[in-house]
Amino acid sequence: RQTSWPQDSWPQMVRKRHLSNFLERHGFVDEHSPRRLNGKVRFECMYPIHVAAQTADVPMLRILLDLGVDPQTGAAEGRTAWQIAEEANRDGSHRRVLQLLEHSQRVKSVTL
Protein backbone atom coordinates (compact mmCIF):
# COMPACT_ATOMS: atom_id res chain seq x y z
CA ARG A 1 0.00 0.00 0.00
CA GLN A 2 1.38 3.39 -1.01
CA THR A 3 1.29 6.05 1.69
CA SER A 4 0.49 9.57 0.55
CA TRP A 5 2.32 12.42 2.25
CA PRO A 6 0.73 15.89 1.93
CA GLN A 7 4.06 17.67 1.51
CA ASP A 8 4.72 15.67 -1.71
CA SER A 9 2.54 18.21 -3.50
CA TRP A 10 4.08 21.27 -1.84
CA PRO A 11 5.73 23.65 -4.31
CA GLN A 12 9.53 23.62 -4.18
CA MET A 13 9.63 27.14 -2.72
CA VAL A 14 7.39 26.12 0.21
CA ARG A 15 9.53 23.05 0.88
CA LYS A 16 12.69 25.21 0.90
CA ARG A 17 11.11 27.74 3.26
CA HIS A 18 9.92 24.96 5.59
CA LEU A 19 13.44 23.47 5.59
CA SER A 20 15.09 26.84 6.19
CA ASN A 21 12.77 27.63 9.12
CA PHE A 22 13.36 24.20 10.66
CA LEU A 23 17.15 24.45 10.35
CA GLU A 24 17.24 27.94 11.84
CA ARG A 25 14.82 27.10 14.66
CA HIS A 26 16.95 24.11 15.71
CA GLY A 27 20.41 25.65 15.24
CA PHE A 28 21.60 23.91 12.07
CA VAL A 29 23.53 25.48 9.18
CA ASP A 30 22.36 22.91 6.60
CA GLU A 31 20.59 19.56 6.32
CA HIS A 32 23.82 17.50 6.37
CA SER A 33 25.68 19.07 9.31
CA PRO A 34 25.38 18.61 13.08
CA ARG A 35 24.19 21.41 15.32
CA ARG A 36 26.80 23.99 16.18
CA LEU A 37 27.18 26.35 19.09
CA ASN A 38 29.51 29.33 18.65
CA GLY A 39 30.95 27.67 15.54
CA LYS A 40 31.73 24.38 17.28
CA VAL A 41 29.90 21.07 16.97
CA ARG A 42 27.77 20.63 20.06
CA PHE A 43 28.45 17.68 22.35
CA GLU A 44 25.19 15.93 21.52
CA CYS A 45 26.07 15.64 17.79
CA MET A 46 22.49 15.70 16.55
CA TYR A 47 21.71 16.13 12.87
CA PRO A 48 18.47 17.56 11.42
CA ILE A 49 17.15 14.07 10.63
CA HIS A 50 17.51 13.10 14.31
CA VAL A 51 15.62 16.17 15.52
CA ALA A 52 12.85 15.61 12.95
CA ALA A 53 12.57 11.98 14.09
CA GLN A 54 12.64 12.89 17.78
CA THR A 55 9.98 15.58 17.42
CA ALA A 56 7.83 13.44 15.05
CA ASP A 57 8.04 16.09 12.33
CA VAL A 58 6.95 13.85 9.43
CA PRO A 59 6.86 16.59 6.76
CA MET A 60 10.42 17.65 7.61
CA LEU A 61 11.62 14.09 7.76
CA ARG A 62 10.22 13.48 4.28
CA ILE A 63 11.90 16.63 2.94
CA LEU A 64 15.24 15.56 4.43
CA LEU A 65 14.96 12.06 2.98
CA ASP A 66 14.02 13.51 -0.42
CA LEU A 67 17.19 15.64 -0.24
CA GLY A 68 19.26 12.49 0.22
CA VAL A 69 19.99 12.76 3.94
CA ASP A 70 21.09 9.32 5.14
CA PRO A 71 18.74 8.01 7.86
CA GLN A 72 21.57 5.75 9.07
CA THR A 73 23.74 8.72 10.10
CA GLY A 74 24.68 8.19 13.71
CA ALA A 75 23.85 10.77 16.35
CA ALA A 76 25.23 10.85 19.87
CA GLU A 77 26.19 7.34 20.94
CA GLY A 78 25.73 6.17 17.32
CA ARG A 79 21.93 6.13 17.47
CA THR A 80 20.11 6.35 14.14
CA ALA A 81 16.98 8.41 13.44
CA TRP A 82 14.90 5.23 13.72
CA GLN A 83 16.37 4.42 17.15
CA ILE A 84 15.77 7.97 18.37
CA ALA A 85 12.15 7.87 17.15
CA GLU A 86 11.64 4.45 18.75
CA GLU A 87 12.92 5.79 22.11
CA ALA A 88 10.60 8.83 21.86
CA ASN A 89 7.57 6.76 20.80
CA ARG A 90 4.81 6.82 23.39
CA ASP A 91 1.55 5.04 22.59
CA GLY A 92 2.17 5.32 18.84
CA SER A 93 3.19 9.00 18.88
CA HIS A 94 6.00 8.34 16.38
CA ARG A 95 4.30 5.61 14.34
CA ARG A 96 4.35 7.59 11.08
CA VAL A 97 8.00 8.55 11.58
CA LEU A 98 8.96 4.91 12.13
CA GLN A 99 6.95 3.82 9.08
CA LEU A 100 8.60 6.44 6.88
CA LEU A 101 12.10 5.50 8.06
CA GLU A 102 11.40 1.79 7.56
CA HIS A 103 10.05 2.48 4.08
CA SER A 104 13.08 4.57 3.16
CA GLN A 105 15.38 1.74 4.25
CA ARG A 106 13.45 -0.84 2.19
CA VAL A 107 13.61 1.39 -0.87
CA LYS A 108 17.32 2.03 -0.35
CA SER A 109 18.13 -1.67 0.05
CA VAL A 110 16.16 -2.56 -3.11
CA THR A 111 18.02 0.05 -5.17
CA LEU A 112 21.49 -1.04 -3.98
Short mmCIF file of the C-alpha atoms (twelve columns), coordinates in Angstrom:
data_MODEL
# 
_entry.id   MODEL 
# 
loop_
_atom_site.group_PDB 
_atom_site.id 
_atom_site.type_symbol 
_atom_site.label_atom_id 
_atom_site.label_alt_id 
_atom_site.label_comp_id 
_atom_site.label_asym_id 
_atom_site.label_seq_id 
_atom_site.Cartn_x 
_atom_site.Cartn_y 
_atom_site.Cartn_z 
_atom_site.pdbx_PDB_model_num 
ATOM 1   C CA . ARG A 1   0.000  0.000  0.000  1 
ATOM 2   C CA . GLN A 2   1.381  3.388  -1.008 1 
ATOM 3   C CA . THR A 3   1.286  6.048  1.693  1 
ATOM 4   C CA . SER A 4   0.493  9.569  0.552  1 
ATOM 5   C CA . TRP A 5   2.320  12.416 2.248  1 
ATOM 6   C CA . PRO A 6   0.732  15.885 1.928  1 
ATOM 7   C CA . GLN A 7   4.059  17.666 1.514  1 
ATOM 8   C CA . ASP A 8   4.716  15.673 -1.706 1 
ATOM 9   C CA . SER A 9   2.540  18.206 -3.495 1 
ATOM 10  C CA . TRP A 10  4.080  21.271 -1.841 1 
ATOM 11  C CA . PRO A 11  5.729  23.649 -4.313 1 
ATOM 12  C CA . GLN A 12  9.533  23.618 -4.178 1 
ATOM 13  C CA . MET A 13  9.626  27.138 -2.717 1 
ATOM 14  C CA . VAL A 14  7.386  26.116 0.206  1 
ATOM 15  C CA . ARG A 15  9.533  23.049 0.882  1 
ATOM 16  C CA . LYS A 16  12.691 25.205 0.904  1 
ATOM 17  C CA . ARG A 17  11.109 27.743 3.260  1 
ATOM 18  C CA . HIS A 18  9.921  24.962 5.595  1 
ATOM 19  C CA . LEU A 19  13.438 23.467 5.591  1 
ATOM 20  C CA . SER A 20  15.087 26.837 6.189  1 
ATOM 21  C CA . ASN A 21  12.768 27.629 9.120  1 
ATOM 22  C CA . PHE A 22  13.358 24.201 10.660 1 
ATOM 23  C CA . LEU A 23  17.148 24.450 10.354 1 
ATOM 24  C CA . GLU A 24  17.236 27.943 11.836 1 
ATOM 25  C CA . ARG A 25  14.824 27.095 14.664 1 
ATOM 26  C CA . HIS A 26  16.946 24.109 15.707 1 
ATOM 27  C CA . GLY A 27  20.409 25.655 15.237 1 
ATOM 28  C CA . PHE A 28  21.596 23.915 12.066 1 
ATOM 29  C CA . VAL A 29  23.532 25.478 9.177  1 
ATOM 30  C CA . ASP A 30  22.361 22.913 6.600  1 
ATOM 31  C CA . GLU A 31  20.594 19.556 6.317  1 
ATOM 32  C CA . HIS A 32  23.820 17.504 6.368  1 
ATOM 33  C CA . SER A 33  25.683 19.069 9.313  1 
ATOM 34  C CA . PRO A 34  25.375 18.606 13.076 1 
ATOM 35  C CA . ARG A 35  24.187 21.408 15.316 1 
ATOM 36  C CA . ARG A 36  26.796 23.985 16.176 1 
ATOM 37  C CA . LEU A 37  27.178 26.348 19.091 1 
ATOM 38  C CA . ASN A 38  29.506 29.329 18.650 1 
ATOM 39  C CA . GLY A 39  30.949 27.673 15.544 1 
ATOM 40  C CA . LYS A 40  31.729 24.376 17.279 1 
ATOM 41  C CA . VAL A 41  29.901 21.065 16.967 1 
ATOM 42  C CA . ARG A 42  27.774 20.630 20.058 1 
ATOM 43  C CA . PHE A 43  28.451 17.684 22.346 1 
ATOM 44  C CA . GLU A 44  25.191 15.927 21.519 1 
ATOM 45  C CA . CYS A 45  26.075 15.637 17.794 1 
ATOM 46  C CA . MET A 46  22.489 15.695 16.546 1 
ATOM 47  C CA . TYR A 47  21.707 16.130 12.867 1 
ATOM 48  C CA . PRO A 48  18.468 17.561 11.421 1 
ATOM 49  C CA . ILE A 49  17.153 14.074 10.634 1 
ATOM 50  C CA . HIS A 50  17.506 13.103 14.307 1 
ATOM 51  C CA . VAL A 51  15.619 16.171 15.523 1 
ATOM 52  C CA . ALA A 52  12.855 15.613 12.952 1 
ATOM 53  C CA . ALA A 53  12.567 11.983 14.089 1 
ATOM 54  C CA . GLN A 54  12.645 12.891 17.780 1 
ATOM 55  C CA . THR A 55  9.975  15.583 17.416 1 
ATOM 56  C CA . ALA A 56  7.833  13.444 15.053 1 
ATOM 57  C CA . ASP A 57  8.039  16.086 12.327 1 
ATOM 58  C CA . VAL A 58  6.953  13.855 9.432  1 
ATOM 59  C CA . PRO A 59  6.858  16.590 6.756  1 
ATOM 60  C CA . MET A 60  10.418 17.653 7.611  1 
ATOM 61  C CA . LEU A 61  11.622 14.089 7.759  1 
ATOM 62  C CA . ARG A 62  10.215 13.484 4.281  1 
ATOM 63  C CA . ILE A 63  11.900 16.631 2.937  1 
ATOM 64  C CA . LEU A 64  15.236 15.563 4.434  1 
ATOM 65  C CA . LEU A 65  14.960 12.061 2.984  1 
ATOM 66  C CA . ASP A 66  14.021 13.509 -0.419 1 
ATOM 67  C CA . LEU A 67  17.188 15.640 -0.239 1 
ATOM 68  C CA . GLY A 68  19.256 12.494 0.223  1 
ATOM 69  C CA . VAL A 69  19.988 12.760 3.937  1 
ATOM 70  C CA . ASP A 70  21.087 9.320  5.143  1 
ATOM 71  C CA . PRO A 71  18.745 8.006  7.862  1 
ATOM 72  C CA . GLN A 72  21.566 5.749  9.069  1 
ATOM 73  C CA . THR A 73  23.737 8.720  10.099 1 
ATOM 74  C CA . GLY A 74  24.684 8.194  13.714 1 
ATOM 75  C CA . ALA A 75  23.855 10.774 16.350 1 
ATOM 76  C CA . ALA A 76  25.228 10.851 19.867 1 
ATOM 77  C CA . GLU A 77  26.192 7.341  20.936 1 
ATOM 78  C CA . GLY A 78  25.732 6.171  17.324 1 
ATOM 79  C CA . ARG A 79  21.931 6.127  17.466 1 
ATOM 80  C CA . THR A 80  20.110 6.354  14.141 1 
ATOM 81  C CA . ALA A 81  16.984 8.408  13.438 1 
ATOM 82  C CA . TRP A 82  14.901 5.230  13.724 1 
ATOM 83  C CA . GLN A 83  16.367 4.420  17.153 1 
ATOM 84  C CA . ILE A 84  15.769 7.969  18.373 1 
ATOM 85  C CA . ALA A 85  12.152 7.875  17.155 1 
ATOM 86  C CA . GLU A 86  11.637 4.453  18.755 1 
ATOM 87  C CA . GLU A 87  12.921 5.793  22.107 1 
ATOM 88  C CA . ALA A 88  10.605 8.828  21.865 1 
ATOM 89  C CA . ASN A 89  7.575  6.760  20.795 1 
ATOM 90  C CA . ARG A 90  4.814  6.820  23.390 1 
ATOM 91  C CA . ASP A 91  1.555  5.045  22.591 1 
ATOM 92  C CA . GLY A 92  2.167  5.321  18.841 1 
ATOM 93  C CA . SER A 93  3.188  9.003  18.885 1 
ATOM 94  C CA . HIS A 94  6.002  8.338  16.385 1 
ATOM 95  C CA . ARG A 95  4.299  5.613  14.337 1 
ATOM 96  C CA . ARG A 96  4.350  7.595  11.078 1 
ATOM 97  C CA . VAL A 97  7.996  8.549  11.579 1 
ATOM 98  C CA . LEU A 98  8.962  4.914  12.128 1 
ATOM 99  C CA . GLN A 99  6.948  3.822  9.075  1 
ATOM 100 C CA . LEU A 100 8.600  6.439  6.880  1 
ATOM 101 C CA . LEU A 101 12.097 5.498  8.064  1 
ATOM 102 C CA . GLU A 102 11.404 1.787  7.564  1 
ATOM 103 C CA . HIS A 103 10.045 2.479  4.077  1 
ATOM 104 C CA . SER A 104 13.081 4.575  3.158  1 
ATOM 105 C CA . GLN A 105 15.384 1.745  4.254  1 
ATOM 106 C CA . ARG A 106 13.446 -0.836 2.193  1 
ATOM 107 C CA . VAL A 107 13.608 1.386  -0.874 1 
ATOM 108 C CA . LYS A 108 17.317 2.033  -0.346 1 
ATOM 109 C CA . SER A 109 18.128 -1.669 0.053  1 
ATOM 110 C CA . VAL A 110 16.163 -2.556 -3.107 1 
ATOM 111 C CA . THR A 111 18.023 0.052  -5.172 1 
ATOM 112 C CA . LEU A 112 21.492 -1.041 -3.981 1 
# 
